[in-house]
Amino acid sequence: MTYVLGHNQYGKAEVRVVRIYRDADPHELVDYNVSVALQGDFTEAHTTGDQAKVLTTDACKNTVNALAKEHGDAARQPESFALALARHFVGDVPQVSVARVNIEAYQWDRAHETPHGFVRNGSYVRTTTVTVSDDGETVVSGLSGLTVLKTTDSEFHGFYQDKYTTLQPTNDRVMATEIKAQWLHSASENDWGASFVAVKDAITETFANAYSYALQHTLWEMGQAVLDAADSVAEVRFSCPNKHHFVIDLSPFGLDNPNEVFHADDRPYGLIEATIQRNEGPGNSAAFDPGQGW
């Protein structure tokens, strides 16, 4: 019996780098968590232990830090910084054929309009996944951890029922979720900041204003709004848990509770996922962050 090495990659995960722009007045900053994964001619490193072609993961970390200075303008946006990093690894390291760079960008707001003070905005994390290979470049933008809630204009009824179904239909409920969204761009050049704002606004405004018959329906509405708002986006993917809010029975205390007092339950939860894409053709699954380090 013989064996062959299958898919493999390596790199440096979660390199924390903060870049301050002191040439701006007031100062500007970006705060990134960068992960690099490399594929290429690394079979011997696994099968014989020969590390001659292995660029160390420490060098990957050093590259992130150095390019934050050398490519200062690119580092202002996570997409352009990820492109600069991925292009470096594929273009300057001969044995690397594919580089994937994931960036989490943490948001900072100015503190009370002071020129150089900031307050961390933890309401969401901006993300990007860039892949550069001999076959081309793909850019996926995104956000995660965006918790949203609406107090009405949400129903859930008419669903299939079997002998294990106990959930009661409702014509008026609290709907809440924590949005994780990723959207694929049709090109690797863009005004990344303006595009991100347009997509985020489309997502939040649609969630708040569109009448919902289910979280699935809301994902569909948000996806259409994203594609309408950004011509450069080819498809958008959502992963949204139900943040359940259950009406508490206050009758033992002689109190009515007309959808006013709720118990917020964090688990278990329904997890709703969907992809909305333009009808020109199928999307590019390989462009998206597959999770689990792969």
N, C-alpha and C positions, 0 to 999 in steps of 0.2 A: 504494500500500500504506500502510495506517495502523497505528498501534501504540497499545496501551493499557498502563498501568502495572498490573502484577499485585500479588500480596501483597508488602507491604513493612512494615518496622518498624525502629525504632532505639532506642537507649538507652545506658546505661552498664553496662559489664561489669566484674565483679570489683572491687567497691568493698569494701575491707577496713576493717571497723569493729569495735572492741572496746569493749564497754560494761561498766564496773565499777560495781557496786552497793555504795556505801559506807554506805548506810543499814542494811545487814545486818551482823551480827556473828556469825560471821566474814564477810568480804567475799565477794561472789559476782561472777562475770564470765561474759559470753558473748563468743564470738569468731566473727564472721561474714564470709563472702565473698558479697557481694550483687550480683546482676545484674538490671537492669531493662530490659524491652523494651516499647515503646509502639507502638500502632497507632491510626490515626485519620485525621483530615483533613489529610494531609501530601502530597497529590498535587502541589501547586504547587511544593513544595520540590524535587521531582525533575524535573518537566517544564518549569518555567520558571526555577527557581533562586530563587524567592521564599520566604524563610525566616520570613515574618511569623508563622506559626503554630508554628514549631519551638521547643519548650522545649529549651534546650541540654542536652547530655549532662552538662555541668558542673553544671547545676542539678539534674539527677537525682542526681549524686553528693552534692551539698550536702543534698538532701532526705533521703537515706539517713542522713547524719550527724546532721542536725537532729532527725529523728524518733526516732533512737536515744535522744535526750534527752527530747524532748517526749512521746513515747509509751513512757516507760521501762518501765512494767508490761508492755506488749505485747511489748517487745523481749526479755523474759525467755525467750520461746519463739520459734523461727524461724517457725512457722506464723502466730502472731498478729502478729509483726512484718511478715511478708510481706503479710498481709491489710491492716494499717494503711497500708503503703506503696502497695499497689495501689489501695485505696479512695481514697487521697489523689489519685493521678494521675487516676483516672477522675472523681472527684467534684469536684476543684478546678481541673482544667485542661480547659476546655470542648472543645477539639479532640481530646482523647484519648478513644477509645471502648473500647479494650481495653488493659489493663496486665497483663503477666506478670512476676512476681518469682520468681527462683530464689535460694535461699540454701543455702550450704554452712555448716554449723555445726561448728566444730572443738571437740573435747572436751578439757577440762582437769580433772584430778583433783587433790585436795588433796595437798600434799607433806608426808608424815609427820605428818599431823594438825595441822600448824601453821595458825593462823587465816587467814593472808594469803598463803601460798605455794602455788604450783600447779605441776604437772608435765603437760606436753602428752601426751595419750593419743592415739597415732596408730593405734590398732587399727581405726578406722573413721571415716567422716565422716557426720554426720547431714545430710539434705537435705530441702528442701521446694520445691514449685512451686505458686504461687498465681496464679490467673487471675481477674481481675475485669473484667466487661463489663456492658453494658446488659442482657444476657441472664441474668446471675447471677454466682455465685462458685463456684469449685472449688478444693479444697485437696488436694494430693498430698503425702504425707510419704514419707520414704525414708531409705536409707542406702547407702553405697558403700564399697568397700575393705575389707570385712569378710572376712578370710582365715580359712578353717576347714579342718580336716583330720580324717579318721577313719582309724584304722590297720587296721580290719577291718569286717565286716558290710556289705561292698559287693561286688557281683558285676557282671559284664558279659559276657553270652554269649547265644547264640540269635539273634544279629543276622544280617541279610541279608548274603550274601557274593556277590561277583562276581569276575571274573578279576583285579581289582586289589586284592582284599582280602588283607592280610597279617597284620592284627591277630589275635592268638590269644585265644580265649575264656578267661575267668578266673572262678573261683568265690570268690576272695578277693583283694582288692586294696586298696591305699591310695587313698582318694578325697579330693581336695582341690579347693577352688574359692575364688574371691574374689567374694563376693556383692554384687551391685548389685540393690536392691529398691526399688520405688516402689508405694505403695498409696494408692488414691483414697478419700477420706472421703465419706460420704453427706450431710454437713452441714458448714457453715463455723464451727460453734461446738463446742468439745470441750476436754477436759482433755488438751492436746497432749502434755505430758510423760508422764503416766500411759499414754496410748495408745501412745506410742513405745516405752516400756519393755515393755509387754505384747506388742507385735508383735515387737520384737527378741528377747525371750525365747522367743517361739513359734518363730521362725526357728532360733535357735541350738540350742534343746533338741530340736527335731525333726530337724535335721541330725545331731546327735550320737546320738540314740536310735533313729531309724527305720531299719529294715533297708532297704538300697538295692539295687535291681536295675539301676539306671542313674541318671545325674545327672538325666535327665528325670523319673524316678520320684520322686527326692528333691524336685525343685521342686514336683511335684504335692502331695506330703505336706506340705511347708512351707507351701504356699499354703492348703491346707485348715486347717492349724493357725492361720494368721494370721486367717482368717475366723471361726474358732471363738473366738479369743481377743479379738477386737475387733468388737463389733456395728456400730460406726460405719464399718467398712471395707467398701466395695462391691466392690473388686477389688484384686488385687495382681499386679505384674509383676516377673519376675526376669530378669536377664541374668547368666549364670554361666559363666565359662571353666573348662575342665578344667585343673587344675594337675597335669600328668602326673608320676607317679613310676614310673620303670622299674626293675625288678629288675636289678642288675648281675651279669653272669656272672663269678663268681670261680673257675670251674673251672680256668683256666690257672694259678692259684696253689695248686691242690689244696685248695680250700675249698668247702664247701657254702654255699648262701645261701638258706635257707628263708624268703624274704620279710622279710629283716632289713636289707639294705643296698641303698639305692636311689639312682638318679640323678634329681634334680629338674630337669625340662626346662621352660623357660618359653615356648618357641614352636617350631613352630606349636602351636596348641591348639584343641580343640573348643570352640565357643561355643554354649551351650544357653540358649534363651530361651522363656519361657512366661508366659501370663496365666491366673490362676485367679480366677473371679468367681462371684458368687452367681447363681442361675438365674432371678432375677426379671426379668432383661432384659440387653441389651448394655451394656457399659461406655461410658465417655466418653473416647475416644482423645484428643480435643482438650485434655483436662485435663493430660495428661502432658507432661513435658519431652521434646520431640522430638529434642533434640540439635542440633549444628551451628548453634547460635545462632538457630534458627527456633522 
